Amino acid sequence: MDEQTVVVTGGTRGIGRAVADAFAREGATVVVGARDGDAVEETVSELEDAGATAAGVRTDVRDEYDVERLVETASRTGDERGVDVVVAAAGVYHGDAGQTPTDRESYAAFDDHWRTNARGIFATIQEALAHLNEGARVLVPTGSIARETKPGYGSYAISKATAEAVVRGFAADTDHVVGCLDPGQVATGLAGGQGRDPEAVAEMFVWAATDATADDLDGAVLGLREWKQATR
């Protein structure tokens, strides 16, 4: 992936951080965004110490102007102009996983889940469009909670379902490949620390960005089964 530029929102922890590391190992220029500016600086330093070309911008995906600055910075950071891959991994979960039923949800939690996990995906893709190179791909992490009814996930599940709908909309209405990846349950703060190590699924995103069939990914959800079948 030399001479390619990858943008990762939520790139300082969890899936986003593991994905940033994975793309850096492949030789890509990696630009990370996250709310915690200190964590962004630390992540960039660690990526550079590992030999990568990296940059970062403090980014709150609830603010489209933050996202605009992130992708504009990314488009100028690599050896070539523009952006080749976007991984929209920023997300929040207010409460303990599985312990936030819809009928007990606060308006504040509902609003922030939607603003971050749904509108944030919309803003990330929308602001990236002007900077995407030919053949660029946009990847959005998702989970079965977006498609399966499970008790206790409230507006978090609603926001993830909305994010998948946003992905389908951009896939239908633009010429770019925009798709979702479901890595199963991953041990992040959003999942209560239960599940696979983020590093164990990070290569799935590299595969989706480089080798997955565009027609299979565009507007769809690819999971562990598809990844493992394609790379066995």
N, C-alpha and C positions, 0 to 999 in steps of 0.2 A: 504493500500500500504506500510505497514511497511516492511523494508528491501529491498525496491526497490529504484533505483536511477533514477532520471529524469534530463535530460539536457535541458535547454531552452536557445536558442539563441535569442537575442533581449529581454532579460528577465528583463530589468530594466524599461520598460514603455509599455503602450498600452496593446495589447493582451498578449504579452510575460510576462509582470509583473503580470497581473491578473491570467494567467495560472500557473505561479510559485507559487503564493499564494494559488491557489486551490489545487495543488498537495501537498504543504506543509501541508495544513489542513488535508489531507488524510494520513499523516504520512510518506510521501516519503522523501528521501534525495534529495534536490534540488540543482542543480549546474547551475548557470546562467553565460551567456557570453554576452557582449555588448561592443561597441567601447569606451564608456566613463568609464574609470577606476574608477573614483570617484563614479559614479552612481552604478557601480557593487559593490563596497565596502558598499555603503549605503544600497543597496538592501539586501545584505547578512546579514548585521547587523539587519535589520528589520525582516527578516525571522527568524534569530536566537532569536531575542527578543520575537517573537511569539511562540517560542518553537520548531522550526524546526531545523534539521541538514542541514546546507547549506554551500556552497562554491561558489566562483566565480573567473573568469579569464577574464581580459580584452581581448576581442575577436573581431577582424574584420573579418567577414566571407569571405571577398575578399582575405584573406591570409590563405591558407590551413594550414600553420604551426601554426597560431593562433588557428585554429579549432582543430588541432591535440593536442595541449596543453590542450585545454578545455576538450576534451573527455577523454584524459589520466588522467587528474586531477579527473574528475567525476568517472572514473572507480576505483579509489582508495579511494574515499571519504566515501562511504556508508559502512555499516557493511558487506555487501557482495561485492565481486569484480564484475566489469562490469557495464553495463548500461542497463536499462530496458525500458526506454522511451526517445525518442528524440523529442522535439518540435522545429522545425526550423522556428522561428517566426521573425528573423531579416529581415528587409526590409527598403527600402527608396522610396520616391517619390519626385522628383525634380520639384517643381511648385505647383500650386493650383489644387486641384482635379477637373478633367474635363476641365481644361484650358490649356492642353499641347498637342495640335493636332500634329499628326505625321509629317505633312509637315512643321511644325515650330520647330521641335525638334533639339536641338544641338547635335553634336556628343558626347560631354562630358556627357550630360544627358543620351543619349542612352547607352553609354559605362558603366556608373555607375549603371544604372538600371539593365543592363544585368549582370554585375559583382556581384552585391549584391543580387539581387532578383532571379537570375537564376543560375549563377555559384556558388554563395554562398550556395544555396540549394544543389547543386551537391557536393561541398566540405564538407558540414556538414554531409551528408549521407555517402559519401565515407570514411571520416575519422572516422566516428562512427562505421563502419562495424566490424572492428577488436575487438571492445569492447562490442558489443551487446550480451546480454545473450539470452539463448533459450527463445523463446516466446516474445522477445522484439518487440516494435512497434515504427515506425517513423511517426510523424504527421506533416503535412505542411499546415499552414493556406493559404487559397486561397479565391478567390471571383469570382463572375459571370463575371467580366471584362476579365477574362482569357479565357472565352468561348463565350461571346456575344460581337458583334460588337457595340461599343458605341463611338460617336465622342468625341474627346478632351482628350483621355487618352494615346495616343502616345506610346512611348517605355515602359512606365510602364505596360500597358496592354500586350505588346509583351513579356516583361520579366516574367509576371505572367503566361502567356500561356506556355512559355518555362519551367518554374518551374513545372507545371503540367506534362509536357512531361518527365522531369527528374524523377519525382515520378513514372510514369508508367514504365520507363526504369528499375529503381531499383526493382520495384515490379515484373517485368517479369524475371529479370536476377539474383535475389537472393532469398534465402529462407525466408527472413524476410518480415514482414508485413509493407508495406510502403504505406501510403495513404494521401489524402488531406481532409481537413475540411473546409467547407464554412459556416461561421457563419453569413453571410449577412453583411450589412453595419454596421461597428462598429466605434464608436466615438473615433478615434485616430487622431494623427497628419497627417497620410497619407490620411485620409478621410476628412480632413478639420474640424474635431470635430463633424461631423454629424453621427448619427446612434445610435445603442445600446451601452450601457455602457459595456466596456470590461468584467467587473465582471459578467455581465448577461449571457455571453456565455462561460466563463472559464470552467464551469462544463462540457461543451460539450467535452472538450479535455480529462478530466478525464474519462468520459464515453467511449470515443473512445479508450483510452489506456487500459481500464479494461473490458468493457462489450460488446462493439460493436462486431459483428460477424466478424471474421478475413477475411472470404471470401468476405464479403460485402465491407470491407474497403480496402483491398489490391489492389493497382493500380486504385482506384476509388476516387470519390469525394462524401463525405457524408455531407448533409446540415442540416439546422435547422429542416426540416420536419422529417428526419430520426431519429434525436436525440429526438425530442419531442414525436414521435410515440413510440419509444422504452422505454421512461421513463415516460410516462403519467400514 
